[in-house]
Amino acid sequence: MYRNVEEFITAELVPLVRAALTEGAEVRAALQVLADRVDTLTAELAEGELSELRKLAGRAVRALEVTPVEGGIR
């Protein structure tokens, strides 16, 4: 058991706060990357350049394609 409040805070709360701050920083970084990608797509669409959108759409279509099997679906 902890002898005083300071030991409790140091042993229990400080690690929790550090972990939360680290996780928050990682989430912010991931959101920044996503925002950058959205900005890139928006700029390309505004300029009439659809190359990035075509790439993404092509990947999505390929991921969803089902190869036909003779005689029905197996």
Phi and psi in radians as a Rosetta constraint file:
Dihedral C 1 N 2 CA 2 C 2 CIRCULARHARMONIC -1.450 0.35
Dihedral N 2 CA 2 C 2 N 3 CIRCULARHARMONIC 2.473 0.35
Dihedral C 2 N 3 CA 3 C 3 CIRCULARHARMONIC -1.344 0.35
Dihedral N 3 CA 3 C 3 N 4 CIRCULARHARMONIC -0.524 0.35
Dihedral C 3 N 4 CA 4 C 4 CIRCULARHARMONIC -2.674 0.35
Dihedral N 4 CA 4 C 4 N 5 CIRCULARHARMONIC 3.067 0.35
Dihedral C 4 N 5 CA 5 C 5 CIRCULARHARMONIC -1.111 0.35
Dihedral N 5 CA 5 C 5 N 6 CIRCULARHARMONIC -0.641 0.35
Dihedral C 5 N 6 CA 6 C 6 CIRCULARHARMONIC -1.081 0.35
Dihedral N 6 CA 6 C 6 N 7 CIRCULARHARMONIC -0.734 0.35
Dihedral C 6 N 7 CA 7 C 7 CIRCULARHARMONIC -1.113 0.35
Dihedral N 7 CA 7 C 7 N 8 CIRCULARHARMONIC -0.723 0.35
Dihedral C 7 N 8 CA 8 C 8 CIRCULARHARMONIC -1.073 0.35
Dihedral N 8 CA 8 C 8 N 9 CIRCULARHARMONIC -0.823 0.35
Dihedral C 8 N 9 CA 9 C 9 CIRCULARHARMONIC -1.081 0.35
Dihedral N 9 CA 9 C 9 N 10 CIRCULARHARMONIC -0.783 0.35
Dihedral C 9 N 10 CA 10 C 10 CIRCULARHARMONIC -1.135 0.35
Dihedral N 10 CA 10 C 10 N 11 CIRCULARHARMONIC -0.740 0.35
Dihedral C 10 N 11 CA 11 C 11 CIRCULARHARMONIC -1.411 0.35
Dihedral N 11 CA 11 C 11 N 12 CIRCULARHARMONIC -0.599 0.35
Dihedral C 11 N 12 CA 12 C 12 CIRCULARHARMONIC -1.924 0.35
Dihedral N 12 CA 12 C 12 N 13 CIRCULARHARMONIC -0.849 0.35
Dihedral C 12 N 13 CA 13 C 13 CIRCULARHARMONIC -1.398 0.35
Dihedral N 13 CA 13 C 13 N 14 CIRCULARHARMONIC -0.703 0.35
Dihedral C 13 N 14 CA 14 C 14 CIRCULARHARMONIC -1.045 0.35
Dihedral N 14 CA 14 C 14 N 15 CIRCULARHARMONIC -0.821 0.35
Dihedral C 14 N 15 CA 15 C 15 CIRCULARHARMONIC -1.075 0.35
Dihedral N 15 CA 15 C 15 N 16 CIRCULARHARMONIC -0.643 0.35
Dihedral C 15 N 16 CA 16 C 16 CIRCULARHARMONIC -1.137 0.35
Dihedral N 16 CA 16 C 16 N 17 CIRCULARHARMONIC -0.753 0.35
Dihedral C 16 N 17 CA 17 C 17 CIRCULARHARMONIC -1.160 0.35
Dihedral N 17 CA 17 C 17 N 18 CIRCULARHARMONIC -0.726 0.35
Dihedral C 17 N 18 CA 18 C 18 CIRCULARHARMONIC -1.057 0.35
Dihedral N 18 CA 18 C 18 N 19 CIRCULARHARMONIC -0.785 0.35
Dihedral C 18 N 19 CA 19 C 19 CIRCULARHARMONIC -1.086 0.35
Dihedral N 19 CA 19 C 19 N 20 CIRCULARHARMONIC -0.741 0.35
Dihedral C 19 N 20 CA 20 C 20 CIRCULARHARMONIC -1.120 0.35
Dihedral N 20 CA 20 C 20 N 21 CIRCULARHARMONIC -0.717 0.35
Dihedral C 20 N 21 CA 21 C 21 CIRCULARHARMONIC -1.148 0.35
Dihedral N 21 CA 21 C 21 N 22 CIRCULARHARMONIC -0.698 0.35
Dihedral C 21 N 22 CA 22 C 22 CIRCULARHARMONIC -1.112 0.35
Dihedral N 22 CA 22 C 22 N 23 CIRCULARHARMONIC -0.805 0.35
Dihedral C 22 N 23 CA 23 C 23 CIRCULARHARMONIC -1.099 0.35
Dihedral N 23 CA 23 C 23 N 24 CIRCULARHARMONIC -0.712 0.35
Dihedral C 23 N 24 CA 24 C 24 CIRCULARHARMONIC -1.064 0.35
Dihedral N 24 CA 24 C 24 N 25 CIRCULARHARMONIC -0.705 0.35
Dihedral C 24 N 25 CA 25 C 25 CIRCULARHARMONIC -1.140 0.35
Dihedral N 25 CA 25 C 25 N 26 CIRCULARHARMONIC -0.685 0.35
Dihedral C 25 N 26 CA 26 C 26 CIRCULARHARMONIC -1.154 0.35
Dihedral N 26 CA 26 C 26 N 27 CIRCULARHARMONIC -0.708 0.35
Dihedral C 26 N 27 CA 27 C 27 CIRCULARHARMONIC -1.137 0.35
Dihedral N 27 CA 27 C 27 N 28 CIRCULARHARMONIC -0.757 0.35
Dihedral C 27 N 28 CA 28 C 28 CIRCULARHARMONIC -1.061 0.35
Dihedral N 28 CA 28 C 28 N 29 CIRCULARHARMONIC -0.710 0.35
Dihedral C 28 N 29 CA 29 C 29 CIRCULARHARMONIC -1.125 0.35
Dihedral N 29 CA 29 C 29 N 30 CIRCULARHARMONIC -0.750 0.35
Dihedral C 29 N 30 CA 30 C 30 CIRCULARHARMONIC -1.121 0.35
Dihedral N 30 CA 30 C 30 N 31 CIRCULARHARMONIC -0.720 0.35
Dihedral C 30 N 31 CA 31 C 31 CIRCULARHARMONIC -1.139 0.35
Dihedral N 31 CA 31 C 31 N 32 CIRCULARHARMONIC -0.606 0.35
Dihedral C 31 N 32 CA 32 C 32 CIRCULARHARMONIC -1.137 0.35
Dihedral N 32 CA 32 C 32 N 33 CIRCULARHARMONIC -0.733 0.35
Dihedral C 32 N 33 CA 33 C 33 CIRCULARHARMONIC -1.076 0.35
Dihedral N 33 CA 33 C 33 N 34 CIRCULARHARMONIC -0.793 0.35
Dihedral C 33 N 34 CA 34 C 34 CIRCULARHARMONIC -1.069 0.35
Dihedral N 34 CA 34 C 34 N 35 CIRCULARHARMONIC -0.770 0.35
Dihedral C 34 N 35 CA 35 C 35 CIRCULARHARMONIC -1.088 0.35
Dihedral N 35 CA 35 C 35 N 36 CIRCULARHARMONIC -0.682 0.35
Dihedral C 35 N 36 CA 36 C 36 CIRCULARHARMONIC -1.092 0.35
Dihedral N 36 CA 36 C 36 N 37 CIRCULARHARMONIC -0.725 0.35
Dihedral C 36 N 37 CA 37 C 37 CIRCULARHARMONIC -1.134 0.35
Dihedral N 37 CA 37 C 37 N 38 CIRCULARHARMONIC -0.728 0.35
Dihedral C 37 N 38 CA 38 C 38 CIRCULARHARMONIC -1.110 0.35
Dihedral N 38 CA 38 C 38 N 39 CIRCULARHARMONIC -0.726 0.35
Dihedral C 38 N 39 CA 39 C 39 CIRCULARHARMONIC -1.058 0.35
Dihedral N 39 CA 39 C 39 N 40 CIRCULARHARMONIC -0.734 0.35
Dihedral C 39 N 40 CA 40 C 40 CIRCULARHARMONIC -1.087 0.35
Dihedral N 40 CA 40 C 40 N 41 CIRCULARHARMONIC -0.819 0.35
Dihedral C 40 N 41 CA 41 C 41 CIRCULARHARMONIC -1.095 0.35
Dihedral N 41 CA 41 C 41 N 42 CIRCULARHARMONIC -0.747 0.35
Dihedral C 41 N 42 CA 42 C 42 CIRCULARHARMONIC -1.082 0.35
Dihedral N 42 CA 42 C 42 N 43 CIRCULARHARMONIC -0.763 0.35
Dihedral C 42 N 43 CA 43 C 43 CIRCULARHARMONIC -1.117 0.35
Dihedral N 43 CA 43 C 43 N 44 CIRCULARHARMONIC -0.742 0.35
Dihedral C 43 N 44 CA 44 C 44 CIRCULARHARMONIC -1.131 0.35
Dihedral N 44 CA 44 C 44 N 45 CIRCULARHARMONIC -0.719 0.35
Dihedral C 44 N 45 CA 45 C 45 CIRCULARHARMONIC -1.147 0.35
Dihedral N 45 CA 45 C 45 N 46 CIRCULARHARMONIC -0.690 0.35
Dihedral C 45 N 46 CA 46 C 46 CIRCULARHARMONIC -1.130 0.35
Dihedral N 46 CA 46 C 46 N 47 CIRCULARHARMONIC -0.565 0.35
Dihedral C 46 N 47 CA 47 C 47 CIRCULARHARMONIC -1.531 0.35
Dihedral N 47 CA 47 C 47 N 48 CIRCULARHARMONIC -0.038 0.35
Dihedral C 47 N 48 CA 48 C 48 CIRCULARHARMONIC 1.442 0.35
Dihedral N 48 CA 48 C 48 N 49 CIRCULARHARMONIC 0.142 0.35
Dihedral C 48 N 49 CA 49 C 49 CIRCULARHARMONIC -1.642 0.35
Dihedral N 49 CA 49 C 49 N 50 CIRCULARHARMONIC 1.959 0.35
Dihedral C 49 N 50 CA 50 C 50 CIRCULARHARMONIC -1.810 0.35
Dihedral N 50 CA 50 C 50 N 51 CIRCULARHARMONIC 0.256 0.35
Dihedral C 50 N 51 CA 51 C 51 CIRCULARHARMONIC -1.032 0.35
Dihedral N 51 CA 51 C 51 N 52 CIRCULARHARMONIC -0.794 0.35
Dihedral C 51 N 52 CA 52 C 52 CIRCULARHARMONIC -1.160 0.35
Dihedral N 52 CA 52 C 52 N 53 CIRCULARHARMONIC -0.724 0.35
Dihedral C 52 N 53 CA 53 C 53 CIRCULARHARMONIC -1.118 0.35
Dihedral N 53 CA 53 C 53 N 54 CIRCULARHARMONIC -0.701 0.35
Dihedral C 53 N 54 CA 54 C 54 CIRCULARHARMONIC -1.095 0.35
Dihedral N 54 CA 54 C 54 N 55 CIRCULARHARMONIC -0.721 0.35
Dihedral C 54 N 55 CA 55 C 55 CIRCULARHARMONIC -1.076 0.35
Dihedral N 55 CA 55 C 55 N 56 CIRCULARHARMONIC -0.813 0.35
Dihedral C 55 N 56 CA 56 C 56 CIRCULARHARMONIC -1.123 0.35
Dihedral N 56 CA 56 C 56 N 57 CIRCULARHARMONIC -0.740 0.35
Dihedral C 56 N 57 CA 57 C 57 CIRCULARHARMONIC -1.127 0.35
Dihedral N 57 CA 57 C 57 N 58 CIRCULARHARMONIC -0.703 0.35
Dihedral C 57 N 58 CA 58 C 58 CIRCULARHARMONIC -1.093 0.35
Dihedral N 58 CA 58 C 58 N 59 CIRCULARHARMONIC -0.730 0.35
Dihedral C 58 N 59 CA 59 C 59 CIRCULARHARMONIC -1.106 0.35
Dihedral N 59 CA 59 C 59 N 60 CIRCULARHARMONIC -0.718 0.35
Dihedral C 59 N 60 CA 60 C 60 CIRCULARHARMONIC -1.127 0.35
Dihedral N 60 CA 60 C 60 N 61 CIRCULARHARMONIC -0.763 0.35
Dihedral C 60 N 61 CA 61 C 61 CIRCULARHARMONIC -1.111 0.35
Dihedral N 61 CA 61 C 61 N 62 CIRCULARHARMONIC -0.782 0.35
Dihedral C 61 N 62 CA 62 C 62 CIRCULARHARMONIC -1.086 0.35
Dihedral N 62 CA 62 C 62 N 63 CIRCULARHARMONIC -0.646 0.35
Dihedral C 62 N 63 CA 63 C 63 CIRCULARHARMONIC -1.185 0.35
Dihedral N 63 CA 63 C 63 N 64 CIRCULARHARMONIC -0.498 0.35
Dihedral C 63 N 64 CA 64 C 64 CIRCULARHARMONIC -1.679 0.35
Dihedral N 64 CA 64 C 64 N 65 CIRCULARHARMONIC -0.153 0.35
Dihedral C 64 N 65 CA 65 C 65 CIRCULARHARMONIC -1.135 0.35
Dihedral N 65 CA 65 C 65 N 66 CIRCULARHARMONIC 2.435 0.35
Dihedral C 65 N 66 CA 66 C 66 CIRCULARHARMONIC -2.052 0.35
Dihedral N 66 CA 66 C 66 N 67 CIRCULARHARMONIC 2.180 0.35
Dihedral C 66 N 67 CA 67 C 67 CIRCULARHARMONIC -1.335 0.35
Dihedral N 67 CA 67 C 67 N 68 CIRCULARHARMONIC 2.269 0.35
Dihedral C 67 N 68 CA 68 C 68 CIRCULARHARMONIC -1.170 0.35
Dihedral N 68 CA 68 C 68 N 69 CIRCULARHARMONIC 2.451 0.35
Dihedral C 68 N 69 CA 69 C 69 CIRCULARHARMONIC -1.988 0.35
Dihedral N 69 CA 69 C 69 N 70 CIRCULARHARMONIC 2.306 0.35
Dihedral C 69 N 70 CA 70 C 70 CIRCULARHARMONIC -1.042 0.35
Dihedral N 70 CA 70 C 70 N 71 CIRCULARHARMONIC 2.294 0.35
Dihedral C 70 N 71 CA 71 C 71 CIRCULARHARMONIC 1.518 0.35
Dihedral N 71 CA 71 C 71 N 72 CIRCULARHARMONIC 0.186 0.35
Dihedral C 71 N 72 CA 72 C 72 CIRCULARHARMONIC 1.988 0.35
Dihedral N 72 CA 72 C 72 N 73 CIRCULARHARMONIC -2.982 0.35
Dihedral C 72 N 73 CA 73 C 73 CIRCULARHARMONIC -1.579 0.35
Dihedral N 73 CA 73 C 73 N 74 CIRCULARHARMONIC 2.357 0.35
